[in-house]
């Protein structure tokens, strides 16, 4: 249905493309390319200078890995991480 609650029938690909284009043209706002708010600079300093990881804490975390979950961004499956936790 269109914005005016009419049923629109597309007879070919061009009609379909035009209907979709008309819909999304009404949804989005066109913004000026000249007007851009610059993002504030980010500090690259590491906020935690005194990190310490004990072997016990790491082993505890690895013992509690949920092996039925999917791999993370490192593409390692949790089963592999769990199986090699003591090596």
Backbone as a chain_set.jsonl record, in Angstrom:
{"seq": "XXXXXXXXXXXXXXXXXXXXXXXXXXXXXXXXXXXXXXXXXXXXXXXXXXXXXXXXXXXXXXXXXXXXXXXXXXXXXXXXXXXXXXX", "coords": {"N": [[0.839, -1.174, 0.0], [0.478, 2.241, -0.718], [1.491, 5.533, 0.481], [-0.845, 6.916, 0.534], [-2.651, 4.982, 1.074], [-3.346, 3.419, -1.115], [-3.484, 0.517, -3.153], [-0.685, -0.645, -4.747], [0.28, -1.905, -7.815], [2.779, -3.649, -9.364], [3.884, -4.104, -12.594], [6.176, -4.744, -13.935], [9.808, -4.993, -13.673], [10.832, -2.385, -13.626], [8.675, -0.878, -12.668], [8.5, -1.974, -10.088], [10.976, -1.161, -9.035], [10.624, 1.621, -9.061], [8.487, 1.949, -7.257], [9.626, 1.044, -4.871], [11.732, 2.88, -4.695], [10.291, 5.289, -4.441], [9.112, 4.832, -1.946], [11.366, 4.662, -0.163], [12.492, 7.146, -0.598], [10.775, 8.809, 0.721], [11.232, 8.066, 3.326], [13.866, 8.54, 4.127], [16.119, 11.281, 4.831], [17.537, 13.815, 2.913], [20.71, 15.089, 3.224], [22.883, 17.916, 3.402], [26.034, 17.896, 1.791], [27.981, 19.635, 2.439], [27.723, 20.334, 5.038], [28.948, 19.17, 7.908], [29.365, 17.836, 11.011], [32.235, 17.741, 12.802], [33.778, 14.995, 14.374], [34.652, 14.66, 17.834], [38.103, 14.599, 18.904], [39.716, 11.502, 19.705], [41.236, 10.01, 22.506], [44.176, 8.165, 22.377], [45.507, 6.946, 24.324], [46.113, 4.271, 26.545], [43.801, 3.4, 28.948], [44.201, 1.776, 31.2], [46.869, 1.24, 32.801], [48.002, -0.538, 34.596], [47.405, -3.369, 34.289], [46.851, -6.701, 35.304], [46.992, -10.128, 34.97], [46.288, -13.102, 36.451], [47.346, -16.516, 36.407], [45.543, -18.246, 37.59], [43.09, -16.875, 37.455], [42.715, -16.72, 34.706], [42.614, -19.461, 34.005], [40.307, -20.147, 35.431], [38.369, -18.637, 34.039], [38.6, -19.835, 31.511], [37.801, -22.433, 32.143], [35.134, -22.045, 32.425], [34.103, -21.523, 29.933], [31.553, -21.332, 27.549], [30.854, -23.933, 25.711], [28.957, -24.475, 23.778], [28.441, -22.269, 22.318], [28.753, -20.035, 19.466], [31.674, -19.381, 17.377], [33.862, -16.613, 18.144], [34.947, -13.26, 17.143], [37.55, -13.935, 16.562], [37.43, -16.296, 15.255], [37.835, -18.7, 16.518], [36.565, -21.655, 17.751], [34.662, -22.111, 20.732], [34.89, -24.695, 21.833], [37.446, -25.543, 21.119], [39.05, -23.709, 22.469], [38.346, -24.382, 25.08], [39.244, -27.051, 25.223], [42.035, -26.805, 25.036], [42.819, -25.45, 27.262], [44.521, -26.091, 29.424], [47.026, -26.332, 28.417]], "CA": [[0.0, 0.0, 0.0], [1.217, 3.484, -0.766], [1.28, 6.448, 1.604], [-2.251, 7.321, 0.532], [-3.392, 3.732, 1.326], [-3.745, 2.759, -2.352], [-2.754, -0.702, -3.481], [0.136, -0.433, -5.934], [0.599, -3.154, -8.505], [3.924, -3.506, -10.254], [3.768, -5.027, -13.721], [7.5, -5.149, -14.396], [10.893, -4.655, -12.753], [10.961, -0.935, -13.512], [7.613, -0.436, -11.752], [8.899, -2.38, -8.741], [12.065, -0.284, -8.607], [10.075, 2.952, -8.805], [7.679, 1.89, -6.027], [10.573, 0.963, -3.751], [12.438, 4.16, -4.645], [9.366, 6.287, -3.878], [8.947, 4.561, -0.524], [12.555, 5.023, 0.596], [12.704, 8.586, -0.719], [9.967, 9.429, 1.763], [11.679, 7.636, 4.647], [15.166, 9.117, 4.449], [16.311, 12.722, 4.66], [18.742, 14.16, 2.166], [21.468, 16.073, 3.974], [23.892, 18.637, 2.653], [27.381, 17.339, 1.908], [28.85, 20.689, 2.944], [27.504, 20.502, 6.469], [29.341, 17.96, 8.616], [29.903, 18.092, 12.348], [33.427, 16.933, 13.013], [33.774, 14.225, 15.614], [35.708, 15.086, 18.759], [39.268, 13.709, 18.86], [39.749, 10.442, 20.715], [42.53, 9.764, 23.116], [44.676, 6.832, 22.073], [46.204, 6.433, 25.505], [45.466, 3.114, 27.15], [43.366, 3.88, 30.261], [44.553, 0.864, 32.293], [48.303, 0.977, 32.708], [48.443, -1.551, 35.547], [46.649, -4.609, 34.15], [47.543, -7.907, 35.746], [46.178, -11.323, 34.826], [46.924, -14.258, 37.078], [47.055, -17.785, 35.742], [44.341, -18.813, 38.205], [41.912, -16.176, 36.92], [42.568, -17.125, 33.307], [42.147, -20.855, 33.996], [38.921, -20.126, 35.885], [37.556, -18.144, 32.914], [38.611, -20.853, 30.459], [37.007, -23.57, 32.615], [33.718, -21.694, 32.344], [33.738, -21.166, 28.563], [30.341, -22.016, 27.085], [31.301, -24.614, 24.494], [27.884, -24.587, 22.794], [28.288, -20.976, 21.648], [29.454, -19.953, 18.182], [32.984, -18.735, 17.458], [33.893, -15.168, 18.243], [35.586, -12.579, 16.017], [38.84, -14.562, 16.269], [37.067, -17.517, 14.526], [38.137, -19.903, 17.297], [35.374, -22.217, 18.377], [34.846, -22.272, 22.182], [35.326, -26.066, 22.166], [38.903, -25.593, 20.979], [39.606, -22.948, 23.589], [38.113, -25.171, 26.287], [40.07, -28.266, 25.189], [43.463, -26.506, 25.173], [42.964, -24.503, 28.381], [45.59, -26.485, 30.358], [48.296, -26.546, 27.68]], "C": [[0.884, 1.237, 0.0], [0.896, 4.344, 0.441], [-0.174, 6.891, 1.69], [-3.183, 6.115, 0.626], [-3.946, 3.101, 0.052], [-2.926, 1.488, -2.514], [-2.005, -0.449, -4.777], [0.5, -1.778, -6.533], [1.725, -2.88, -9.49], [3.827, -4.562, -11.343], [5.12, -5.5, -14.241], [8.546, -4.668, -13.396], [11.045, -3.155, -12.563], [9.902, -0.371, -12.572], [7.965, -0.778, -10.305], [9.976, -1.454, -8.192], [11.543, 1.103, -8.273], [9.248, 2.987, -7.521], [8.591, 1.862, -4.802], [11.317, 2.28, -3.583], [11.558, 5.243, -4.029], [9.197, 6.089, -2.381], [10.156, 5.056, 0.268], [12.901, 6.503, 0.476], [11.923, 9.31, 0.368], [10.441, 9.106, 3.167], [12.952, 8.351, 5.075], [15.212, 10.606, 4.158], [17.598, 12.958, 3.897], [19.445, 15.289, 2.91], [22.523, 16.708, 3.078], [25.254, 18.005, 2.865], [28.351, 18.361, 2.492], [28.795, 20.812, 4.459], [27.82, 19.199, 7.194], [29.936, 18.352, 9.96], [31.076, 17.157, 12.574], [33.364, 16.236, 14.365], [34.881, 14.711, 16.534], [36.886, 14.115, 18.692], [39.223, 12.691, 20.0], [41.157, 10.281, 21.242], [42.953, 8.337, 22.812], [45.432, 6.222, 23.238], [45.413, 5.273, 26.1], [45.085, 3.479, 28.585], [43.787, 3.002, 31.446], [46.025, 0.479, 32.173], [48.757, -0.193, 33.575], [47.595, -2.824, 35.483], [47.495, -5.792, 34.593], [46.571, -9.068, 35.635], [46.914, -12.481, 35.478], [46.513, -15.52, 36.324], [45.769, -18.404, 36.294], [43.069, -18.18, 37.634], [41.657, -16.608, 35.477], [42.05, -18.553, 33.212], [40.69, -20.925, 34.432], [37.99, -19.68, 34.756], [37.471, -19.191, 31.818], [37.819, -22.09, 30.859], [35.51, -23.314, 32.474], [33.285, -21.229, 30.955], [32.514, -21.984, 28.161], [30.63, -22.622, 25.717], [30.213, -24.741, 23.431], [27.611, -23.264, 22.074], [29.051, -20.98, 20.33], [30.786, -19.227, 18.346], [32.865, -17.218, 17.527], [34.588, -14.555, 17.046], [36.963, -13.146, 15.66], [38.67, -15.878, 15.509], [37.471, -18.798, 15.245], [36.865, -20.397, 17.967], [35.641, -22.407, 19.869], [35.282, -23.678, 22.597], [36.838, -26.17, 22.105], [39.56, -24.88, 22.149], [39.488, -23.745, 24.882], [39.055, -26.371, 26.357], [41.553, -27.972, 25.421], [43.745, -25.583, 26.373], [44.11, -24.84, 29.321], [46.941, -26.647, 29.675], [49.14, -25.316, 27.696]], "O": [[1.926, 1.263, 0.655], [0.129, 3.943, 1.317], [-0.678, 7.201, 2.769], [-4.366, 6.213, 0.298], [-4.906, 2.333, 0.113], [-1.788, 1.414, -2.049], [-2.606, -0.083, -5.788], [0.972, -2.676, -5.836], [1.629, -1.993, -10.337], [3.704, -5.755, -11.063], [5.208, -6.53, -14.909], [8.219, -4.02, -12.401], [11.353, -2.697, -11.463], [10.194, 0.514, -11.767], [7.755, 0.033, -9.403], [9.91, -1.015, -7.044], [11.981, 1.703, -7.292], [9.31, 3.966, -6.776], [8.355, 2.569, -3.822], [11.513, 2.747, -2.461], [12.018, 6.023, -3.196], [9.143, 7.06, -1.626], [10.003, 5.78, 1.252], [13.545, 7.056, 1.368], [12.383, 10.331, 0.879], [10.083, 9.81, 4.112], [13.105, 8.724, 6.238], [14.445, 11.122, 3.345], [18.631, 12.364, 4.207], [18.841, 16.324, 3.192], [22.989, 16.098, 2.116], [25.599, 17.621, 3.983], [29.42, 17.997, 2.984], [29.718, 21.335, 5.083], [27.058, 18.236, 7.11], [30.9, 19.114, 10.024], [30.928, 15.936, 12.542], [32.947, 16.82, 15.365], [35.939, 15.13, 16.063], [36.685, 12.925, 18.447], [38.757, 12.981, 21.102], [42.137, 10.403, 20.506], [42.166, 7.404, 22.976], [45.939, 5.104, 23.141], [44.183, 5.307, 26.144], [45.962, 3.834, 29.373], [43.731, 3.455, 32.589], [46.367, -0.502, 31.513], [49.804, -0.782, 33.306], [47.119, -3.302, 36.513], [48.687, -5.873, 34.3], [45.453, -8.999, 36.147], [48.04, -12.801, 35.096], [45.461, -15.567, 35.687], [45.0, -19.013, 35.551], [42.091, -18.876, 37.364], [40.512, -16.832, 35.082], [41.145, -18.831, 32.425], [39.914, -21.687, 33.857], [36.939, -20.284, 34.545], [36.4, -19.417, 31.254], [37.221, -22.736, 29.999], [34.716, -24.253, 32.411], [32.229, -20.614, 30.806], [32.455, -23.188, 28.409], [30.65, -21.926, 24.702], [30.516, -25.083, 22.288], [26.655, -23.159, 21.306], [29.903, -21.839, 20.107], [31.001, -18.536, 19.342], [31.903, -16.626, 17.038], [34.804, -15.231, 16.04], [37.484, -12.872, 14.579], [39.663, -16.512, 15.154], [37.45, -19.873, 14.645], [36.179, -19.647, 18.662], [36.737, -22.824, 20.242], [35.971, -23.837, 23.605], [37.449, -26.818, 22.954], [40.51, -25.387, 22.746], [40.42, -23.778, 25.685], [39.6, -26.676, 27.417], [42.262, -28.823, 25.958], [44.827, -25.001, 26.459], [44.635, -23.935, 29.971], [47.906, -27.064, 30.315], [50.234, -25.311, 27.132]]}, "num_chains": 1, "name": "protein.A"}
